[in-house]
Amino acid sequence: MKIIRILSKFFIGLLLVVAVFLGTLTALEYRPDDIEQVKIDGEIDGLIRIDETTRLMAFNIGYAGLGAAEDFVMDGGEKGRPDSEADVLAYLTGIQALMTAQDIDIYLLQEVDRPSRRSYFINQEGILHEYLGSETYNSSFGINFKAYFVPFPVSFTDYIGSVESGVQTLSRYHVDAAFRHQFPGSFSWPNRVANLKRCMLVSYLPIENSDQSLILINVHMSAYDDGSMRAQEMAYLKEFIEAAYAEGHYVIVGGDFNQTFPGAEDIYPVKDDTFFAPSLIDPDFFSDDFTFYYDPTVPTSRLLNQPYDPEDENTQYYIIDGYLISHNIEVLDVYTLDDAFSHSDHNPVIVDIRLKDNE
């Protein structure tokens, strides 16, 4: 009987600890408004112009923690974060070099960390803006993931812990305003309290000698759901961009869609859908006023089931990063920089565009 009493007290105590833990995380849960205006850092006066070439880069940098030597537990690997701060700094240095290897006017970055345990509390948002130059680029940031403690994976050393991460847009052109739009859909409680709150970051760029704007939309859509959240996110995006185009604006959506682009479904067939298996975007989902652009010759992402090995048959590639662009914008070129996933689990995708005269 004494042993039963001891075990009962132990389990009651354990339940109380779990209840307090979940209650605390629930009380501190990130609860953004549906639409929030975000701060624009940096004063840039120059306006984007009709008929001039502009170059954009969409790049999921994987919080400088998912380079070639890494795997990730959600993809069938083992790790929750890189082994050291030095590893993160080395990946970040390589990411910076990639970003400046070409003359880029606008960056649409995903998985950029503010100080977070998984990336050794390095303020990537600030470092990248400072590296490019706050006198040359302005910067805005939309939070995608904010949690005081993520108890995953179950480990005394490798758990994710506190995290604040999101999408960052950097522009050489003046931005009138930027807004964080909360995507619909969420995980159920208690999963929700330590999980992502996906958004799209919408930036409004005035155009010289025009009453219209270039609307830039930076996206990083859901990955590890049953597909229903991605469907809701796409429906929200569709309604927004088609309304903007109907008003005469120019629209560019860029980033990590976590979905295979129309026409790319047979390039890198999914070998095992146990972990991440992106759904296929319906080519008829958006109106004829919009077209997807991507480079079919180079994968944009890899599965993090193991450190990168191009010779291993278990290496899985995807084409899930690129652009959705309105037809009043001419696309001159689109291509993926093949970094062999040295510094991120994604490769950057570049597009050259020119705004057409709507008159």
SEKEMI-772513 format. One record per residue: residue number from 1; y, z negated, x negated of N, C-alpha, C in turn. Coordinates in steps of 0.05 Angstrom, whole numbers, plus 5000, padded with zeros to 4 digits. Each point is the difference from the previous one (the first is absolute). Example, Ala and Ser with C-alpha at 12.3 -4.5 7.8 and 13.67 -1.06 7.14 Angstrom:
<pt 1 <4886 4844 4736> <5024 5000 5018> <5024 5000 4982>> <pt 2 <5021 5014 5007> <5024 4999 4984> <5022 4986 5015>> 
This chain:
<pt 1 <4976 5000 4984> <5024 5000 5016> <5025 5000 4983>> <pt 2 <4999 4986 4977> <5023 4998 4982> <5007 5028 4990>> <pt 3 <4979 5015 4992> <5004 5027 4990> <5013 5018 5022>> <pt 4 <4991 4996 5025> <5011 5016 5022> <5030 4994 5004>> <pt 5 <5006 4973 4998> <5028 4993 5003> <5017 5011 4978>> <pt 6 <4990 5000 4976> <5015 5011 4977> <5004 5030 5003>> <pt 7 <4979 5014 5009> <5002 5029 5003> <5019 5007 5024>> <pt 8 <4999 4983 5020> <5018 5005 5023> <5029 4997 4992>> <pt 9 <5006 4979 4984> <5027 4996 4991> <5009 5022 4982>> <pt 10 <4981 5010 4983> <5007 5022 4982> <5007 5025 5016>> <pt 11 <4984 5007 5020> <5005 5024 5015> <5025 4998 5017>> <pt 12 <5005 4976 5011> <5024 4996 5016> <5025 5003 4982>> <pt 13 <4998 4988 4975> <5022 5003 4981> <5004 5029 4992>> <pt 14 <4978 5014 4996> <5002 5028 4993> <5014 5016 5022>> <pt 15 <4992 4995 5025> <5012 5014 5023> <5030 4994 5002>> <pt 16 <5007 4975 4995> <5028 4993 5000> <5016 5015 4979>> <pt 17 <4989 5002 4976> <5013 5014 4978> <5004 5029 5008>> <pt 18 <4979 5013 5011> <5001 5028 5008> <5021 5003 5022>> <pt 19 <5000 4981 5019> <5019 5002 5022> <5029 4998 4991>> <pt 20 <5005 4981 4981> <5027 4997 4989> <5008 5024 4984>> <pt 21 <4980 5012 4985> <5006 5023 4984> <5007 5024 5018>> <pt 22 <4984 5005 5020> <5006 5022 5018> <5026 4995 5016>> <pt 23 <5004 4975 5008> <5024 4994 5015> <5025 5005 4983>> <pt 24 <4999 4992 4974> <5022 5005 4982> <5006 5029 4996>> <pt 25 <4979 5016 4995> <5003 5029 4997> <5011 5013 5025>> <pt 26 <4991 4990 5023> <5010 5011 5026> <5029 4994 5004>> <pt 27 <5008 4975 4993> <5028 4992 5003> <5018 5016 4981>> <pt 28 <4989 5007 4977> <5016 5015 4980> <4996 5030 5001>> <pt 29 <4986 5009 5020> <4993 5029 5002> <5026 5017 5001>> <pt 30 <4999 5022 4985> <5022 5019 5000> <5001 5014 5027>> <pt 31 <5023 4998 5014> <5003 5011 5027> <5025 5017 5001>> <pt 32 <5000 5024 4991> <5024 5016 5000> <5008 5010 5027>> <pt 33 <5025 5006 5004> <5009 5013 5024> <4990 5029 5001>> <pt 34 <5001 5012 5024> <4990 5027 5002> <5016 5019 4982>> <pt 35 <5027 4997 4999> <5017 5016 4983> <5019 4981 4986>> <pt 36 <5002 5002 4973> <5018 4984 4985> <5015 5018 4980>> <pt 37 <5026 4996 4998> <5015 5014 4980> <4995 4987 4973>> <pt 38 <4996 5016 4979> <4994 4989 4974> <5024 5005 4981>> <pt 39 <5002 4984 4979> <5021 5003 4981> <4996 5024 4982>> <pt 40 <5022 5014 4994> <5000 5022 4981> <5013 4990 4974>> <pt 41 <4985 4999 4979> <5010 4991 4974> <5010 5025 4984>> <pt 42 <5025 4999 4991> <5011 5022 4984> <5019 5017 5016>> <pt 43 <5022 5006 4988> <5021 5016 5014> <4999 5028 4988>> <pt 44 <4989 5019 5016> <4999 5028 4991> <5016 5016 5020>> <pt 45 <5019 5015 4990> <5019 5015 5018> <4992 5029 5006>> <pt 46 <4985 5012 4981> <4994 5029 5003> <4983 5006 5025>> <pt 47 <5006 5022 5013> <4986 5007 5025> <4980 5023 4994>> <pt 48 <4978 4999 5015> <4981 5022 4999> <5013 5025 5013>> <pt 49 <4993 5024 4991> <5013 5024 5009> <4980 5020 5011>> <pt 50 <5010 5016 5019> <4985 5023 5011> <4995 5020 4977>> <pt 51 <4977 5012 5000> <4993 5023 4982> <4998 4992 4970>> <pt 52 <5000 4974 4994> <4995 4991 4973> <4972 4988 4998>> <pt 53 <4987 5005 4977> <4973 4990 4997> <5000 4970 4994>> <pt 54 <4983 4986 5014> <4996 4971 4997> <4971 4994 4994>> <pt 55 <4995 4982 4981> <4972 4994 4993> <4993 4971 5007>> <pt 56 <4978 4997 5014> <4990 4974 5008> <4973 4993 4987>> <pt 57 <4996 4975 4996> <4974 4990 4991> <4990 4978 5019>> <pt 58 <4975 5004 5010> <4987 4979 5016> <4978 4989 4982>> <pt 59 <5000 4973 4997> <4982 4988 4980> <4993 4972 5009>> <pt 60 <4974 4995 5006> <4990 4974 5004> <4993 4988 4973>> <pt 61 <5015 4981 4991> <4996 4990 4972> <4979 4978 4998>> <pt 62 <4988 4992 5023> <4978 4981 5000> <5008 4973 4987>> <pt 63 <5024 4992 5005> <5012 4975 4989> <4995 4996 4970>> <pt 64 <4998 5023 4986> <4995 5000 4971> <4976 4982 4994>> <pt 65 <4980 5001 5018> <4977 4983 4996> <4974 5015 5005>> <pt 66 <5001 5027 5003> <4977 5015 5008> <4996 5024 4983>> <pt 67 <5003 4997 4974> <4997 5022 4981> <4971 5006 4995>> <pt 68 <4995 5016 4979> <4973 5011 4996> <4979 4979 4994>> <pt 69 <5007 4977 4989> <4981 4979 4993> <4993 4982 5024>> <pt 70 <5012 5005 5023> <4998 4981 5022> <4980 5009 5022>> <pt 71 <4989 4980 5014> <4987 5005 5026> <5013 4980 5019>> <pt 72 <4993 5001 5026> <5012 4983 5020> <4979 4992 5020>> <pt 73 <5000 4975 5008> <4979 4989 5017> <4998 5014 5027>> <pt 74 <5023 5008 5012> <5000 5013 5026> <4988 5028 4999>> <pt 75 <4997 5012 4976> <4989 5026 4997> <4971 4999 4990>> <pt 76 <4988 4976 4999> <4973 4998 4990> <4999 4991 4971>> <pt 77 <5023 4994 4988> <5001 4989 4973> <4998 4970 5001>> <pt 78 <5009 4987 4978> <4997 4971 4998> <5027 4986 4997>> <pt 79 <5020 5013 4991> <5025 4986 4992> <5020 4998 5022>> <pt 80 <5017 4979 4998> <5022 4997 5018> <5027 5005 4987>> <pt 81 <5001 5000 4973> <5024 5006 4986> <4993 5007 4971>> <pt 82 <5018 5012 4985> <4994 5006 4972> <4995 4974 4983>> <pt 83 <4989 5004 4976> <4992 4977 4984> <5024 4985 4988>> <pt 84 <5023 5014 4996> <5022 4987 4986> <5026 5012 5007>> <pt 85 <5021 4985 4994> <5028 5010 5003> <5004 5025 4982>> <pt 86 <4988 4999 4976> <5003 5022 4981> <4990 5026 5012>> <pt 87 <4978 4998 5016> <4989 5024 5012> <5020 5012 5021>> <pt 88 <5012 4982 5016> <5019 5009 5020> <5024 5013 4986>> <pt 89 <5010 4988 4979> <5023 5011 4985> <4994 5027 4988>> <pt 90 <4975 5003 4990> <4992 5026 4988> <4998 5021 5022>> <pt 91 <4989 4994 5023> <4999 5019 5022> <5028 5007 5009>> <pt 92 <5018 4980 5002> <5027 5005 5009> <5015 5018 4981>> <pt 93 <4996 4997 4974> <5012 5017 4980> <4991 5029 5004>> <pt 94 <4974 5004 5005> <4990 5027 5005> <5011 5012 5026>> <pt 95 <5003 4983 5020> <5012 5009 5025> <5028 5010 4996>> <pt 96 <5016 4984 4985> <5027 5008 4994> <5002 5027 4986>> <pt 97 <4982 5004 4981> <4999 5025 4985> <4994 5024 5019>> <pt 98 <4981 4995 5018> <4994 5021 5020> <5023 5006 5018>> <pt 99 <5015 4980 5008> <5022 5003 5018> <5023 5017 4987>> <pt 100 <5003 4998 4974> <5022 5014 4986> <4990 5024 4985>> <pt 101 <4975 5007 5003> <4989 5024 4986> <5013 5026 5012>> <pt 102 <5009 4998 5025> <5014 5022 5013> <5027 4991 5010>> <pt 103 <5017 5018 5005> <5027 4994 5010> <4999 4996 5030>> <pt 104 <4999 4975 5009> <4995 4994 5028> <5026 4990 5012>> <pt 105 <5006 5009 5024> <5024 4992 5014> <4995 4976 5019>> <pt 106 <4976 5000 5012> <4994 4979 5020> <4971 4991 4995>> <pt 107 <4996 4974 4999> <4974 4988 4997> <4992 4986 5026>> <pt 108 <4975 5006 5009> <4989 4985 5022> <4975 4986 4989>> <pt 109 <5003 4974 4994> <4979 4984 4987> <4987 4981 5020>> <pt 110 <4974 4996 4996> <4985 4982 5016> <4986 4979 4982>> <pt 111 <4993 4977 5013> <4987 4978 4986> <5016 4991 4975>> <pt 112 <5025 4995 5005> <5018 4989 4980> <5002 4970 5005>> <pt 113 <4994 4984 4980> <5000 4971 5004> <5026 4987 4992>> <pt 114 <5010 4982 5017> <5018 4979 4992> <4982 4979 4987>> <pt 115 <5012 4978 4988> <4983 4981 4987> <4976 4990 5017>> <pt 116 <4976 5007 4990> <4975 4994 5015> <4978 4992 4980>> <pt 117 <4982 4983 5009> <4979 4991 4982> <4983 5022 4989>> <pt 118 <4993 5019 5017> <4981 5021 4992> <5011 5017 4978>> <pt 119 <5027 5002 4997> <5013 5015 4978> <5015 4982 4981>> <pt 120 <4991 4975 4999> <5011 4980 4980> <5030 4996 5003>> <pt 121 <5009 5000 5025> <5028 4993 5007> <5021 5017 4986>> <pt 122 <4993 5025 4995> <5018 5019 4988> <5016 5014 5022>> <pt 123 <5026 5000 4999> <5016 5012 5021> <5002 5030 4996>> <pt 124 <4981 5014 5010> <4998 5029 4996> <5023 5015 5013>> <pt 125 <5008 4991 5024> <5022 5012 5014> <5025 5001 4982>> <pt 126 <5007 4977 4989> <5024 4999 4983> <4997 5015 4974>> <pt 127 <4976 4998 4988> <4996 5013 4974> <5002 5030 5003>> <pt 128 <4988 5011 5021> <5001 5030 5003> <5028 5009 5006>> <pt 129 <5015 4985 5016> <5028 5009 5005> <5017 4998 4975>> <pt 130 <4996 4978 4985> <5015 4997 4975> <4992 5022 4980>> <pt 131 <4974 5007 4999> <4991 5020 4981> <5013 5027 5006>> <pt 132 <5001 5007 5025> <5013 5026 5008> <5030 4999 4997>> <pt 133 <5011 4976 5004> <5029 4997 4998> <5013 4996 5027>> <pt 134 <5011 4977 5005> <5013 4994 5026> <5025 5016 5004>> <pt 135 <5011 5011 4977> <5024 5016 5002> <4993 5029 5007>> <pt 136 <4974 5007 4998> <4990 5027 5005> <4985 5002 5026>> <pt 137 <4985 4979 5008> <4984 5000 5024> <5007 4975 5017>> <pt 138 <5001 5004 5026> <5000 4977 5017> <4971 4993 5008>> <pt 139 <4996 4976 5011> <4973 4991 5006> <4999 4985 5026>> <pt 140 <4980 5005 5016> <4995 4984 5024> <4970 4993 5001>> <pt 141 <4994 4979 5014> <4973 4989 4999> <4991 4991 5028>> <pt 142 <4976 5008 5008> <4989 4991 5026> <4974 4985 4995>> <pt 143 <4999 4975 5009> <4977 4983 4995> <4976 5010 5017>> <pt 144 <4977 5003 4986> <4975 5008 5013> <4980 4977 5001>> <pt 145 <5004 4981 4981> <4979 4979 4996> <5015 4976 4990>> <pt 146 <5000 4979 5017> <5013 4975 4992> <4983 4977 5010>> <pt 147 <4989 4985 4982> <4983 4977 5007> <5003 4978 4979>> <pt 148 <5001 4975 5009> <5003 4978 4981> <4975 4995 4985>> <pt 149 <4977 5007 5012> <4975 4995 4986> <4978 5018 5012>> <pt 150 <4988 5017 4983> <4978 5017 5009> <4975 4989 4986>> <pt 151 <4982 4987 5015> <4977 4987 4987> <4976 5019 4995>> <pt 152 <5007 5023 4988> <4980 5021 4997> <5005 5015 4974>> <pt 153 <4979 5007 4986> <4972 4993 5004> <4994 4970 4995>> <pt 154 <4978 4991 5009> <4993 4971 4997> <4994 4995 4970>> <pt 155 <5019 4988 4987> <4999 4996 4971> <5021 4979 4992>> <pt 156 <4994 4984 4980> <5019 4981 4990> <5022 5012 4983>> <pt 157 <4995 5024 4990> <5019 5013 4982> <5009 5028 5009>> <pt 158 <4984 5013 5015> <5005 5029 5006> <5013 5005 5027>> <pt 159 <5006 4979 5015> <5010 5003 5027> <5029 5013 5000>> <pt 160 <5008 5013 5021> <5025 5013 5001> <5024 4981 5001>> <pt 161 <4997 4979 5016> <5021 4980 5001> <5025 5009 5015>> <pt 162 <5023 4992 4990> <5026 5008 5012> <5006 5029 4994>> <pt 163 <5010 5014 5020> <5006 5028 4995> <5024 5009 5017>> <pt 164 <5017 5016 4989> <5021 5014 5014> <5002 5028 4988>> <pt 165 <4995 5020 5017> <4998 5027 4990> <5009 5019 5021>> <pt 166 <5007 5025 4992> <5009 5019 5020> <5005 5027 4989>> <pt 167 <5016 5015 5015> <5008 5027 4993> <5029 5001 4990>> <pt 168 <5005 5015 4980> <5026 5001 4987> <5009 5029 4999>> <pt 169 <5025 5005 5010> <5012 5027 4998> <5023 4998 4981>> <pt 170 <5001 5018 4981> <5021 5002 4980> <5012 5028 5001>> <pt 171 <5027 5002 5003> <5013 5025 5005> <5024 5004 4982>> <pt 172 <5003 5024 4989> <5024 5008 4986> <5023 5007 5019>> <pt 173 <4994 5002 5025> <5020 5007 5020> <5009 4975 5016>> <pt 174 <5023 5002 5011> <5010 4978 5017> <4983 4997 5024>> <pt 175 <4994 4975 5007> <4985 4992 5023> <5018 4984 5019>> <pt 176 <5004 5010 5024> <5017 4985 5019> <4988 4974 5008>> <pt 177 <4974 5000 5007> <4987 4977 5010> <4970 5003 4997>> <pt 178 <4986 4978 4999> <4970 5000 4999> <4989 4979 5018>> <pt 179 <4978 5006 5014> <4989 4982 5019> <4970 4998 4996>> <pt 180 <4990 4975 5003> <4971 4995 5000> <4991 5001 5030>> <pt 181 <4981 5018 5005> <4988 5003 5027> <4972 4988 4999>> <pt 182 <4995 4979 5015> <4974 4988 5002> <4981 5019 5015>> <pt 183 <4978 5007 4988> <4980 5016 5014> <4986 4983 5021>> <pt 184 <4991 5012 5022> <4984 4986 5020> <4973 4994 4989>> <pt 185 <4986 4981 5013> <4973 4993 4993> <4999 4978 4980>> <pt 186 <4980 4983 5001> <4996 4978 4981> <4972 4990 5001>> <pt 187 <4992 4987 4979> <4974 4987 4999> <5000 4975 5018>> <pt 188 <4977 4991 5009> <4998 4977 5017> <5003 4974 4983>> <pt 189 <5007 4979 5013> <5002 4974 4986> <4971 4990 4995>> <pt 190 <4995 4987 4977> <5019 4992 4979> <5003 5020 4978>> <pt 191 <4986 5023 5002> <5002 5021 4980> <5029 5008 4995>> <pt 192 <5015 5000 5023> <5027 5010 5000> <5019 4985 4982>> <pt 193 <4996 4974 4997> <5020 4983 4986> <5002 5006 4971>> <pt 194 <4979 5011 4988> <5001 5006 4971> <4995 5029 4995>> <pt 195 <5008 5017 5019> <4995 5028 4998> <5026 5016 5000>> <pt 196 <4997 5026 4997> <5024 5018 4999> <5013 5003 5027>> <pt 197 <5026 5004 4999> <5016 5007 5023> <5013 5027 4994>> <pt 198 <4987 5021 5006> <5008 5027 4991> <5026 5009 5013>> <pt 199 <5016 5015 4985> <5025 5009 5010> <5006 5029 4990>> <pt 200 <5021 5012 5011> <5011 5024 4987> <5029 4993 4993>> <pt 201 <5008 5009 4977> <5028 4996 4990> <5015 5025 5005>> <pt 202 <5020 4999 5017> <5016 5024 5009> <5027 4999 4987>> <pt 203 <5007 5021 4985> <5026 5001 4986> <5015 5024 5011>> <pt 204 <5026 4996 5005> <5017 5021 5011> <5020 5009 4978>> <pt 205 <4997 5026 4992> <5016 5011 4979> <5020 5020 5013>> <pt 206 <5026 4995 4998> <5019 5020 5010> <4999 5025 4983>> <pt 207 <5005 5023 5013> <5000 5026 4987> <5028 5010 4998>> <pt 208 <5007 5010 4977> <5027 5010 4995> <5006 5023 5020>> <pt 209 <5023 4998 5013> <5010 5020 5018> <4981 5005 5024>> <pt 210 <4988 4978 5009> <4981 5002 5023> <5002 4976 5017>> <pt 211 <4996 5003 5026> <4999 4977 5018> <4972 4988 5002>> <pt 212 <4981 5014 4988> <4972 4990 5001> <4994 4983 4975>> <pt 213 <4977 4987 5001> <4991 4983 4977> <4973 5010 4991>> <pt 214 <4994 4994 4975> <4972 5001 4990> <4988 4973 5005>> <pt 215 <4979 4999 5016> <4986 4975 5005> <4975 4998 4984>> <pt 216 <4999 4981 4981> <4977 4996 4983> <4983 4977 5011>> <pt 217 <4975 5005 5002> <4982 4979 5010> <4978 4995 4980>> <pt 218 <5000 4976 4989> <4981 4991 4980> <4977 4985 5014>> <pt 219 <4975 5010 4997> <4978 4987 5015> <4977 4992 4982>> <pt 220 <4987 4979 5008> <4974 4992 4989> <4984 4989 5023>> <pt 221 <4983 5017 5011> <4987 4993 5025> <4974 4984 4995>> <pt 222 <4989 4990 5022> <4977 4981 4998> <4976 5013 4987>> <pt 223 <4984 4983 4987> <4976 5010 4986> <4974 4988 5011>> <pt 224 <4999 4973 5000> <4974 4987 5005> <4998 4991 5029>> <pt 225 <5005 5018 5019> <4997 4994 5028> <4979 5019 5011>> <pt 226 <4996 4999 5026> <4980 5018 5012> <5012 5027 5008>> <pt 227 <5025 5004 4992> <5013 5025 5007> <5020 4998 5023>> <pt 228 <4998 4978 5016> <5017 4997 5023> <5029 4994 4992>> <pt 229 <5003 4985 4978> <5028 4994 4991> <5013 5025 4989>> <pt 230 <4986 5016 4985> <5011 5025 4990> <5008 5018 5023>> <pt 231 <4984 5000 5021> <5006 5017 5023> <5027 4991 5013>> <pt 232 <5004 4974 5002> <5025 4990 5011> <5023 5006 4982>> <pt 233 <4996 4997 4974> <5021 5006 4981> <5008 5029 5001>> <pt 234 <4981 5018 5003> <5006 5029 5001> <5014 5007 5026>> <pt 235 <4993 4987 5022> <5013 5005 5025> <5030 4991 4999>> <pt 236 <5004 4977 4987> <5028 4990 4997> <5016 5020 4983>> <pt 237 <4988 5008 4977> <5014 5019 4982> <5006 5026 5015>> <pt 238 <4981 5010 5015> <5004 5026 5014> <5024 4998 5019>> <pt 239 <5001 4979 5016> <5022 4997 5019> <5027 4999 4986>> <pt 240 <5000 4986 4977> <5026 4996 4986> <5009 5026 4988>> <pt 241 <4983 5014 4985> <5009 5024 4985> <5006 5023 5019>> <pt 242 <4985 5003 5022> <5005 5022 5018> <5026 4996 5015>> <pt 243 <5007 4975 5005> <5026 4994 5012> <5023 5006 4981>> <pt 244 <4996 4993 4974> <5020 5005 4980> <5004 5030 4996>> <pt 245 <4979 5015 4999> <5002 5029 4996> <5013 5013 5024>> <pt 246 <4995 4990 5024> <5012 5011 5024> <5030 4997 4999>> <pt 247 <5010 4979 4986> <5028 4996 4998> <5013 5016 4977>> <pt 248 <4984 5016 4987> <5010 5018 4979> <4999 4989 4972>> <pt 249 <4988 4977 4996> <4998 4988 4974> <4978 5013 4983>> <pt 250 <5001 4996 4974> <4980 5008 4981> <4982 4976 4995>> <pt 251 <4974 5004 4999> <4981 4978 4999> <4979 5005 4978>> <pt 252 <4997 4979 4983> <4978 5001 4980> <4985 4973 5002>> <pt 253 <4974 5002 5005> <4983 4976 4999> <4983 5003 4975>> <pt 254 <5000 4979 4983> <4985 5002 4976> <4987 4974 4993>> <pt 255 <4976 5001 4986> <4987 4976 4991> <4970 5002 5003>> <pt 256 <4989 4976 5004> <4971 4996 5002> <4992 4998 5030>> <pt 257 <4989 5021 5011> <4992 5000 5028> <4973 4987 5005>> <pt 258 <4985 4995 4978> <4973 4989 5002> <4983 5016 5020>> <pt 259 <5006 5026 5002> <4985 5018 5017> <4998 5027 4985>> <pt 260 <4979 5014 5004> <4996 5026 4987> <5017 5021 5015>> <pt 261 <5014 5016 4984> <5018 5020 5011> <4985 5023 5012>> <pt 262 <5011 5013 5021> <4987 5023 5012> <4993 5022 4979>> <pt 263 <4976 5009 5000> <4991 5020 4981> <4988 4990 4974>> <pt 264 <5002 4973 4996> <4990 4988 4975> <4974 4985 5004>> <pt 265 <4989 5002 5024> <4977 4983 5007> <4975 5007 4984>> <pt 266 <4998 5025 4991> <4975 5009 4985> <5004 5000 4970>> <pt 267 <5023 4991 4990> <5005 5001 4972> <4985 4977 4985>> <pt 268 <5003 4976 5011> <4987 4977 4989> <4985 4985 5022>> <pt 269 <4977 5010 5009> <4985 4987 5022> <4994 4971 4993>> <pt 270 <5002 4982 5020> <4994 4972 4996> <4970 4997 4997>> <pt 271 <4992 4988 4978> <4971 4996 4994> <4988 4976 5013>> <pt 272 <5017 4979 5004> <4991 4975 5011> <5023 4988 5016>> <pt 273 <4996 4997 5026> <5022 4990 5016> <4998 4970 5005>> <pt 274 <4985 4986 4983> <4998 4971 5002> <5027 4986 4996>> <pt 275 <5016 5011 4983> <5026 4988 4993> <5022 5018 5012>> <pt 276 <5017 5011 4983> <5023 5015 5010> <4992 5029 5006>> <pt 277 <5002 5008 5025> <4995 5027 5008> <5023 5010 5018>> <pt 278 <5019 5015 4988> <5024 5008 5015> <4993 5019 5023>> <pt 279 <5013 4996 5022> <4997 5018 5022> <5015 5026 4994>> <pt 280 <4993 5021 5015> <5013 5027 4997> <5023 5002 5019>> <pt 281 <5023 5008 4990> <5023 5005 5017> <4996 5025 5016>> <pt 282 <5003 4998 5026> <4997 5023 5018> <5023 5020 4994>> <pt 283 <4993 5025 4993> <5021 5019 4993> <5019 5007 5023>> <pt 284 <4992 4993 5025> <5016 5005 5023> <5014 4975 5011>> <pt 285 <4999 4978 4985> <5011 4975 5010> <5030 5002 5002>> <pt 286 <5013 5011 4979> <5029 5002 5001> <5008 5028 5010>> <pt 287 <5024 5003 5009> <5009 5025 5011> <5002 5021 4978>> <pt 288 <5004 5025 5008> <5002 5022 4980> <5026 4998 4983>> <pt 289 <5017 4981 5006> <5024 4997 4985> <4996 4985 4974>> <pt 290 <4975 4991 4995> <4993 4984 4976> <4976 5011 4987>> <pt 291 <5000 4999 4973> <4977 5009 4984> <4993 4980 4979>> <pt 292 <4974 4996 4995> <4991 4983 4978> <5000 5016 4974>> <pt 293 <5008 4987 4978> <5000 5012 4973> <4986 4982 4981>> <pt 294 <4982 5011 4984> <4985 4986 4980> <4989 5020 4980>> <pt 295 <4990 4990 4978> <4988 5017 4980> <4969 4998 5002>> <pt 296 <4986 5021 5008> <4971 4997 5004> <4984 5001 4974>> <pt 297 <5013 5005 4977> <4986 5003 4975> <4995 4975 4984>> <pt 298 <5014 4978 5008> <4998 4975 4985> <4997 4977 5020>> <pt 299 <4981 4982 4996> <4998 4977 5018> <5025 4982 4997>> <pt 300 <5007 4987 5022> <5024 4982 4999> <4991 4971 4998>> <pt 301 <4974 4994 5006> <4992 4972 5000> <4970 4999 4993>> <pt 302 <4991 4976 4991> <4972 4996 4995> <4991 4974 5013>> <pt 303 <4974 4997 5005> <4988 4976 5010> <4998 4980 4977>> <pt 304 <5007 4975 5005> <4999 4979 4979> <4974 4985 5001>> <pt 305 <4978 5014 5003> <4974 4987 4999> <4991 4993 4972>> <pt 306 <5013 5011 4980> <4993 4995 4972> <5023 5010 4983>> <pt 307 <5001 4991 4975> <5020 5012 4982> <4997 5031 4999>> <pt 308 <5021 5014 4995> <5000 5029 5002> <4981 5013 4980>> <pt 309 <4983 5016 5010> <4981 5016 4984> <4996 5027 5013>> <pt 310 <5014 5020 4990> <4998 5027 5013> <4972 5012 4998>> <pt 311 <4983 4989 4982> <4973 5011 4997> <4980 4987 5018>> <pt 312 <5008 4978 5013> <4981 4985 5017> <4999 5012 5028>> <pt 313 <4976 5003 5010> <4996 5012 5026> <5011 4982 5023>> <pt 314 <5004 4975 4994> <5011 4981 5020> <5030 5000 5002>> <pt 315 <5013 5016 4983> <5029 5002 5001> <5008 5017 5024>> <pt 316 <5017 4988 5017> <5009 5013 5025> <5030 5006 4999>> <pt 317 <5007 5025 5006> <5028 5008 5001> <5009 5005 5029>> <pt 318 <5027 5000 5003> <5012 5006 5026> <5026 5016 4996>> <pt 319 <5008 5014 5021> <5027 5011 5002> <5013 4988 5024>> <pt 320 <5015 4979 4995> <5012 4984 5022> <5030 4996 4996>> <pt 321 <5011 5010 4978> <5029 4997 4994> <5014 5027 5001>> <pt 322 <5023 5000 5012> <5015 5025 5002> <5023 4998 5019>> <pt 323 <5006 5022 5014> <5025 5001 5016> <4995 5014 5027>> <pt 324 <5016 4992 5019> <5003 5013 5026> <5029 5007 5003>> <pt 325 <5006 5026 5003> <5028 5009 4997> <5008 5018 5023>> <pt 326 <5024 4996 5010> <5009 5016 5023> <5007 5029 4991>> <pt 327 <5000 5019 5019> <5002 5028 4993> <5029 5009 4994>> <pt 328 <5019 4982 5002> <5027 5008 4991> <5004 4993 4970>> <pt 329 <4977 4994 4987> <5000 4995 4971> <4981 5020 4988>> <pt 330 <5009 5014 4979> <4983 5019 4986> <4986 4985 4977>> <pt 331 <4973 5002 4999> <4984 4988 4979> <4995 5022 4979>> <pt 332 <5011 4995 4976> <4998 5019 4978> <4974 4996 4984>> <pt 333 <4991 4976 4996> <4977 4994 4984> <4990 4972 5006>> <pt 334 <4974 4996 4998> <4989 4973 5002> <4976 4999 4981>> <pt 335 <4999 4978 4985> <4978 4997 4980> <4996 4971 4994>> <pt 336 <4975 4994 4991> <4993 4973 4993> <4998 4998 4969>> <pt 337 <5012 4979 4989> <4998 4994 4972> <4973 4986 4994>> <pt 338 <4983 5013 4984> <4974 4988 4994> <5002 4981 4977>> <pt 339 <5001 4974 5007> <5001 4979 4979> <4972 4989 4995>> <pt 340 <4979 5012 5012> <4973 4990 4997> <4998 4971 5008>> <pt 341 <5017 4991 5019> <4999 4973 5011> <5002 4979 4978>> <pt 342 <5015 5007 4979> <5002 4982 4977> <5016 4975 5007>> <pt 343 <5021 5002 5017> <5018 4978 5005> <5001 4991 5029>> <pt 344 <4987 5015 5017> <4999 4993 5029> <4975 5013 5011>> <pt 345 <4992 4991 5024> <4978 5014 5013> <5010 5024 5016>> <pt 346 <5025 5006 4997> <5012 5024 5012> <5014 5017 4979>> <pt 347 <5001 5026 5005> <5017 5018 4984> <5025 5006 5015>> <pt 348 <5023 5004 4987> <5025 5007 5013> <5000 5029 5010>> <pt 349 <5012 5004 5024> <5002 5027 5012> <5030 5007 5001>> <pt 350 <5006 5023 4989> <5028 5010 4998> <5004 5023 5018>> <pt 351 <5024 5001 5013> <5007 5023 5017> <5028 5008 4994>> <pt 352 <5005 5026 4998> <5027 5012 4997> <5008 5011 5027>> <pt 353 <5023 4992 5010> <5008 5009 5027> <5029 5010 5000>> <pt 354 <5007 5015 5021> <5027 5009 5003> <5007 4998 5030>> <pt 355 <5022 4987 5006> <5009 4999 5028> <5011 5027 5009>> <pt 356 <4990 5010 5023> <5010 5025 5010> <5026 4995 5016>> <pt 357 <5015 5021 5002> <5025 4999 5016> <4992 5002 5030>> <pt 358 <5006 4979 5015> <4993 4999 5028> <5018 5018 5018>> <pt 359 <5022 5007 4988> <5020 5015 5016> <4990 5028 5007>> 
